[in-house]
Amino acid sequence: MHSSTIECVRTTVEITEAQRGELLKIASGRGEKGFSSVVRDAVDLYLQTYASRLDAVRAALGVRGALAGREGEALKAEVSAVRKKWR
């Protein structure tokens, strides 16, 4: 995911020892000493997923009022279920 031609910046992120251990295992499995590239890949994936969710919310809001009856109630229930998972 991450391109090595992009300039990177150093930052501090606090993680648990367990997370650090898992990141080191993943990095080792990829033949890398440190886990910086694993974290960059994870951040890239998170940002893509977040953007997709925002797009889905915008699309849903764009059809607000267009559904009636059972269709509207079904969508309302699905949105409520998704919101519960976000928290």
Secondary structure, 3 states (H helix, E strand, C coil): CCCCCCCCCCCCCCCCHHHHHHHHHHHHHCCCCCCHHHHHHHHHHHHHHHHHHHHHHHHHHHCCCCCCHHHHHHHHHHHHHHHHHHC
